[in-house]
């Protein structure tokens, strides 16, 4: 399930690291987006 979510995140959600977003200056939404992507990625990797 998390592998599917990780692929969906990669396809749908913007990549903030490619835009060189500074985490200390990120908005609340951007921080939540980073946290969500991190959570899904770590879960997808642990499923394998």
mmCIF file as gemmi writes it, N, C-alpha and C atoms, coordinates in Angstrom:
data_model
loop_
_atom_site.group_PDB
_atom_site.id
_atom_site.type_symbol
_atom_site.label_atom_id
_atom_site.label_alt_id
_atom_site.label_comp_id
_atom_site.label_asym_id
_atom_site.label_entity_id
_atom_site.label_seq_id
_atom_site.pdbx_PDB_ins_code
_atom_site.Cartn_x
_atom_site.Cartn_y
_atom_site.Cartn_z
_atom_site.occupancy
_atom_site.B_iso_or_equiv
_atom_site.pdbx_formal_charge
_atom_site.auth_seq_id
_atom_site.auth_asym_id
_atom_site.pdbx_PDB_model_num
ATOM 1 N N . UNK Axp A 1 ? 0.813 -1.185 0 1 0 ? 1 A 1
ATOM 2 C CA . UNK Axp A 1 ? 0 0 0 1 0 ? 1 A 1
ATOM 3 C C . UNK Axp A 1 ? 0.871 1.269 0 1 0 ? 1 A 1
ATOM 4 N N . UNK Axp A 2 ? 1.913 1.283 0.835 1 0 ? 2 A 1
ATOM 5 C CA . UNK Axp A 2 ? 2.753 2.468 0.904 1 0 ? 2 A 1
ATOM 6 C C . UNK Axp A 2 ? 3.598 2.641 -0.348 1 0 ? 2 A 1
ATOM 7 N N . UNK Axp A 3 ? 3.921 1.561 -1.02 1 0 ? 3 A 1
ATOM 8 C CA . UNK Axp A 3 ? 4.665 1.684 -2.275 1 0 ? 3 A 1
ATOM 9 C C . UNK Axp A 3 ? 3.808 2.391 -3.32 1 0 ? 3 A 1
ATOM 10 N N . UNK Axp A 4 ? 2.529 2.062 -3.343 1 0 ? 4 A 1
ATOM 11 C CA . UNK Axp A 4 ? 1.603 2.731 -4.256 1 0 ? 4 A 1
ATOM 12 C C . UNK Axp A 4 ? 1.48 4.211 -3.898 1 0 ? 4 A 1
ATOM 13 N N . UNK Axp A 5 ? 1.362 4.513 -2.605 1 0 ? 5 A 1
ATOM 14 C CA . UNK Axp A 5 ? 1.272 5.908 -2.173 1 0 ? 5 A 1
ATOM 15 C C . UNK Axp A 5 ? 2.541 6.683 -2.523 1 0 ? 5 A 1
ATOM 16 N N . UNK Axp A 6 ? 3.702 6.042 -2.407 1 0 ? 6 A 1
ATOM 17 C CA . UNK Axp A 6 ? 4.962 6.701 -2.745 1 0 ? 6 A 1
ATOM 18 C C . UNK Axp A 6 ? 4.999 7.053 -4.235 1 0 ? 6 A 1
ATOM 19 N N . UNK Axp A 7 ? 4.556 6.148 -5.067 1 0 ? 7 A 1
ATOM 20 C CA . UNK Axp A 7 ? 4.511 6.434 -6.512 1 0 ? 7 A 1
ATOM 21 C C . UNK Axp A 7 ? 3.515 7.533 -6.825 1 0 ? 7 A 1
ATOM 22 N N . UNK Axp A 8 ? 2.383 7.517 -6.135 1 0 ? 8 A 1
ATOM 23 C CA . UNK Axp A 8 ? 1.37 8.551 -6.325 1 0 ? 8 A 1
ATOM 24 C C . UNK Axp A 8 ? 1.903 9.91 -5.868 1 0 ? 8 A 1
ATOM 25 N N . UNK Axp A 9 ? 2.599 9.943 -4.749 1 0 ? 9 A 1
ATOM 26 C CA . UNK Axp A 9 ? 3.201 11.185 -4.255 1 0 ? 9 A 1
ATOM 27 C C . UNK Axp A 9 ? 4.197 11.742 -5.26 1 0 ? 9 A 1
ATOM 28 N N . UNK Axp A 10 ? 5.028 10.864 -5.812 1 0 ? 10 A 1
ATOM 29 C CA . UNK Axp A 10 ? 6.043 11.3 -6.77 1 0 ? 10 A 1
ATOM 30 C C . UNK Axp A 10 ? 5.4 11.893 -8.014 1 0 ? 10 A 1
ATOM 31 N N . UNK Axp A 11 ? 4.279 11.354 -8.404 1 0 ? 11 A 1
ATOM 32 C CA . UNK Axp A 11 ? 3.61 11.788 -9.616 1 0 ? 11 A 1
ATOM 33 C C . UNK Axp A 11 ? 2.789 13.059 -9.384 1 0 ? 11 A 1
ATOM 34 N N . UNK Axp A 12 ? 2.097 13.141 -8.252 1 0 ? 12 A 1
ATOM 35 C CA . UNK Axp A 12 ? 1.16 14.238 -8.016 1 0 ? 12 A 1
ATOM 36 C C . UNK Axp A 12 ? 1.744 15.435 -7.262 1 0 ? 12 A 1
ATOM 37 N N . UNK Axp A 13 ? 2.53 15.181 -6.247 1 0 ? 13 A 1
ATOM 38 C CA . UNK Axp A 13 ? 2.973 16.259 -5.37 1 0 ? 13 A 1
ATOM 39 C C . UNK Axp A 13 ? 4.253 16.911 -5.88 1 0 ? 13 A 1
ATOM 40 N N . UNK Axp A 14 ? 4.399 18.21 -5.652 1 0 ? 14 A 1
ATOM 41 C CA . UNK Axp A 14 ? 5.601 18.895 -6.12 1 0 ? 14 A 1
ATOM 42 C C . UNK Axp A 14 ? 6.83 18.485 -5.318 1 0 ? 14 A 1
ATOM 43 N N . UNK Axp A 15 ? 7.973 18.492 -5.956 1 0 ? 15 A 1
ATOM 44 C CA . UNK Axp A 15 ? 9.231 18.18 -5.288 1 0 ? 15 A 1
ATOM 45 C C . UNK Axp A 15 ? 9.837 19.481 -4.78 1 0 ? 15 A 1
ATOM 46 N N . UNK Axp A 16 ? 9.884 19.631 -3.472 1 0 ? 16 A 1
ATOM 47 C CA . UNK Axp A 16 ? 10.406 20.86 -2.891 1 0 ? 16 A 1
ATOM 48 C C . UNK Axp A 16 ? 11.927 20.875 -2.888 1 0 ? 16 A 1
ATOM 49 N N . UNK Axp A 17 ? 12.561 19.717 -2.937 1 0 ? 17 A 1
ATOM 50 C CA . UNK Axp A 17 ? 14.02 19.69 -2.953 1 0 ? 17 A 1
ATOM 51 C C . UNK Axp A 17 ? 14.563 20.126 -4.305 1 0 ? 17 A 1
ATOM 52 N N . UNK Axp A 18 ? 13.857 19.842 -5.37 1 0 ? 18 A 1
ATOM 53 C CA . UNK Axp A 18 ? 14.302 20.283 -6.69 1 0 ? 18 A 1
ATOM 54 C C . UNK Axp A 18 ? 14.175 21.795 -6.832 1 0 ? 18 A 1
ATOM 55 N N . UNK Axp A 19 ? 13.265 22.396 -6.072 1 0 ? 19 A 1
ATOM 56 C CA . UNK Axp A 19 ? 13.085 23.851 -6.089 1 0 ? 19 A 1
ATOM 57 C C . UNK Axp A 19 ? 14.019 24.538 -5.098 1 0 ? 19 A 1
ATOM 58 N N . UNK Axp A 20 ? 14.835 23.746 -4.382 1 0 ? 20 A 1
ATOM 59 C CA . UNK Axp A 20 ? 15.776 24.263 -3.382 1 0 ? 20 A 1
ATOM 60 C C . UNK Axp A 20 ? 15.066 25.065 -2.298 1 0 ? 20 A 1
ATOM 61 N N . UNK Axp A 21 ? 13.959 24.53 -1.806 1 0 ? 21 A 1
ATOM 62 C CA . UNK Axp A 21 ? 13.201 25.171 -0.744 1 0 ? 21 A 1
ATOM 63 C C . UNK Axp A 21 ? 13.965 25.053 0.57 1 0 ? 21 A 1
ATOM 64 N N . UNK Axp A 22 ? 14.157 26.187 1.24 1 0 ? 22 A 1
ATOM 65 C CA . UNK Axp A 22 ? 14.819 26.212 2.536 1 0 ? 22 A 1
ATOM 66 C C . UNK Axp A 22 ? 13.802 25.796 3.595 1 0 ? 22 A 1
ATOM 67 N N . UNK Axp A 23 ? 14.083 24.723 4.311 1 0 ? 23 A 1
ATOM 68 C CA . UNK Axp A 23 ? 13.129 24.187 5.28 1 0 ? 23 A 1
ATOM 69 C C . UNK Axp A 23 ? 12.85 25.181 6.406 1 0 ? 23 A 1
ATOM 70 N N . UNK Axp A 24 ? 13.854 25.947 6.794 1 0 ? 24 A 1
ATOM 71 C CA . UNK Axp A 24 ? 13.651 26.904 7.878 1 0 ? 24 A 1
ATOM 72 C C . UNK Axp A 24 ? 12.732 28.052 7.466 1 0 ? 24 A 1
ATOM 73 N N . UNK Axp A 25 ? 12.601 28.278 6.157 1 0 ? 25 A 1
ATOM 74 C CA . UNK Axp A 25 ? 11.739 29.351 5.661 1 0 ? 25 A 1
ATOM 75 C C . UNK Axp A 25 ? 10.473 28.81 5.001 1 0 ? 25 A 1
ATOM 76 N N . UNK Axp A 26 ? 10.25 27.513 5.094 1 0 ? 26 A 1
ATOM 77 C CA . UNK Axp A 26 ? 9.093 26.893 4.448 1 0 ? 26 A 1
ATOM 78 C C . UNK Axp A 26 ? 7.816 27.24 5.208 1 0 ? 26 A 1
ATOM 79 N N . UNK Axp A 27 ? 6.728 27.289 4.46 1 0 ? 27 A 1
ATOM 80 C CA . UNK Axp A 27 ? 5.423 27.549 5.08 1 0 ? 27 A 1
ATOM 81 C C . UNK Axp A 27 ? 4.949 26.291 5.797 1 0 ? 27 A 1
ATOM 82 N N . UNK Axp A 28 ? 3.891 26.413 6.546 1 0 ? 28 A 1
ATOM 83 C CA . UNK Axp A 28 ? 3.336 25.275 7.27 1 0 ? 28 A 1
ATOM 84 C C . UNK Axp A 28 ? 2.894 24.162 6.337 1 0 ? 28 A 1
ATOM 85 N N . UNK Axp A 29 ? 2.304 24.542 5.21 1 0 ? 29 A 1
ATOM 86 C CA . UNK Axp A 29 ? 1.866 23.549 4.233 1 0 ? 29 A 1
ATOM 87 C C . UNK Axp A 29 ? 3.059 22.805 3.645 1 0 ? 29 A 1
ATOM 88 N N . UNK Axp A 30 ? 4.126 23.53 3.344 1 0 ? 30 A 1
ATOM 89 C CA . UNK Axp A 30 ? 5.314 22.894 2.774 1 0 ? 30 A 1
ATOM 90 C C . UNK Axp A 30 ? 5.959 21.94 3.777 1 0 ? 30 A 1
ATOM 91 N N . UNK Axp A 31 ? 5.981 22.31 5.045 1 0 ? 31 A 1
ATOM 92 C CA . UNK Axp A 31 ? 6.525 21.424 6.073 1 0 ? 31 A 1
ATOM 93 C C . UNK Axp A 31 ? 5.664 20.175 6.217 1 0 ? 31 A 1
ATOM 94 N N . UNK Axp A 32 ? 4.35 20.338 6.158 1 0 ? 32 A 1
ATOM 95 C CA . UNK Axp A 32 ? 3.449 19.19 6.235 1 0 ? 32 A 1
ATOM 96 C C . UNK Axp A 32 ? 3.652 18.277 5.026 1 0 ? 32 A 1
ATOM 97 N N . UNK Axp A 33 ? 3.843 18.858 3.864 1 0 ? 33 A 1
ATOM 98 C CA . UNK Axp A 33 ? 4.085 18.09 2.647 1 0 ? 33 A 1
ATOM 99 C C . UNK Axp A 33 ? 5.385 17.298 2.753 1 0 ? 33 A 1
ATOM 100 N N . UNK Axp A 34 ? 6.428 17.919 3.259 1 0 ? 34 A 1
ATOM 101 C CA . UNK Axp A 34 ? 7.704 17.226 3.45 1 0 ? 34 A 1
ATOM 102 C C . UNK Axp A 34 ? 7.56 16.081 4.451 1 0 ? 34 A 1
ATOM 103 N N . UNK Axp A 35 ? 6.841 16.325 5.53 1 0 ? 35 A 1
ATOM 104 C CA . UNK Axp A 35 ? 6.642 15.293 6.548 1 0 ? 35 A 1
ATOM 105 C C . UNK Axp A 35 ? 5.853 14.118 5.971 1 0 ? 35 A 1
ATOM 106 N N . UNK Axp A 36 ? 4.824 14.408 5.21 1 0 ? 36 A 1
ATOM 107 C CA . UNK Axp A 36 ? 4.012 13.349 4.597 1 0 ? 36 A 1
ATOM 108 C C . UNK Axp A 36 ? 4.852 12.51 3.641 1 0 ? 36 A 1
ATOM 109 N N . UNK Axp A 37 ? 5.627 13.16 2.778 1 0 ? 37 A 1
ATOM 110 C CA . UNK Axp A 37 ? 6.457 12.424 1.827 1 0 ? 37 A 1
ATOM 111 C C . UNK Axp A 37 ? 7.494 11.571 2.542 1 0 ? 37 A 1
ATOM 112 N N . UNK Axp A 38 ? 8.081 12.1 3.609 1 0 ? 38 A 1
ATOM 113 C CA . UNK Axp A 38 ? 9.055 11.344 4.39 1 0 ? 38 A 1
ATOM 114 C C . UNK Axp A 38 ? 8.405 10.122 5.026 1 0 ? 38 A 1
ATOM 115 N N . UNK Axp A 39 ? 7.239 10.294 5.615 1 0 ? 39 A 1
ATOM 116 C CA . UNK Axp A 39 ? 6.518 9.196 6.264 1 0 ? 39 A 1
ATOM 117 C C . UNK Axp A 39 ? 6.201 8.083 5.266 1 0 ? 39 A 1
ATOM 118 N N . UNK Axp A 40 ? 5.658 8.454 4.131 1 0 ? 40 A 1
ATOM 119 C CA . UNK Axp A 40 ? 5.274 7.456 3.129 1 0 ? 40 A 1
ATOM 120 C C . UNK Axp A 40 ? 6.508 6.756 2.565 1 0 ? 40 A 1
ATOM 121 N N . UNK Axp A 41 ? 7.572 7.5 2.303 1 0 ? 41 A 1
ATOM 122 C CA . UNK Axp A 41 ? 8.787 6.914 1.744 1 0 ? 41 A 1
ATOM 123 C C . UNK Axp A 41 ? 9.409 5.913 2.708 1 0 ? 41 A 1
ATOM 124 N N . UNK Axp A 42 ? 9.503 6.276 3.989 1 0 ? 42 A 1
ATOM 125 C CA . UNK Axp A 42 ? 10.109 5.357 4.955 1 0 ? 42 A 1
ATOM 126 C C . UNK Axp A 42 ? 9.262 4.109 5.127 1 0 ? 42 A 1
ATOM 127 N N . UNK Axp A 43 ? 7.957 4.245 5.115 1 0 ? 43 A 1
ATOM 128 C CA . UNK Axp A 43 ? 7.073 3.078 5.223 1 0 ? 43 A 1
ATOM 129 C C . UNK Axp A 43 ? 7.168 2.189 3.988 1 0 ? 43 A 1
ATOM 130 N N . UNK Axp A 44 ? 7.268 2.8 2.823 1 0 ? 44 A 1
ATOM 131 C CA . UNK Axp A 44 ? 7.381 2.03 1.573 1 0 ? 44 A 1
ATOM 132 C C . UNK Axp A 44 ? 8.691 1.251 1.542 1 0 ? 44 A 1
ATOM 133 N N . UNK Axp A 45 ? 9.766 1.844 2.035 1 0 ? 45 A 1
ATOM 134 C CA . UNK Axp A 45 ? 11.045 1.153 2.05 1 0 ? 45 A 1
ATOM 135 C C . UNK Axp A 45 ? 11.059 0.009 3.059 1 0 ? 45 A 1
ATOM 136 N N . UNK Axp A 46 ? 10.34 0.161 4.153 1 0 ? 46 A 1
ATOM 137 C CA . UNK Axp A 46 ? 10.321 -0.892 5.166 1 0 ? 46 A 1
ATOM 138 C C . UNK Axp A 46 ? 9.389 -2.042 4.772 1 0 ? 46 A 1
ATOM 139 N N . UNK Axp A 47 ? 8.514 -1.848 3.806 1 0 ? 47 A 1
ATOM 140 C CA . UNK Axp A 47 ? 7.617 -2.91 3.332 1 0 ? 47 A 1
ATOM 141 C C . UNK Axp A 47 ? 8.37 -3.956 2.526 1 0 ? 47 A 1
ATOM 142 N N . UNK Axp A 48 ? 9.431 -3.57 1.873 1 0 ? 48 A 1
ATOM 143 C CA . UNK Axp A 48 ? 10.135 -4.477 0.948 1 0 ? 48 A 1
ATOM 144 C C . UNK Axp A 48 ? 10.747 -5.624 1.647 1 0 ? 48 A 1
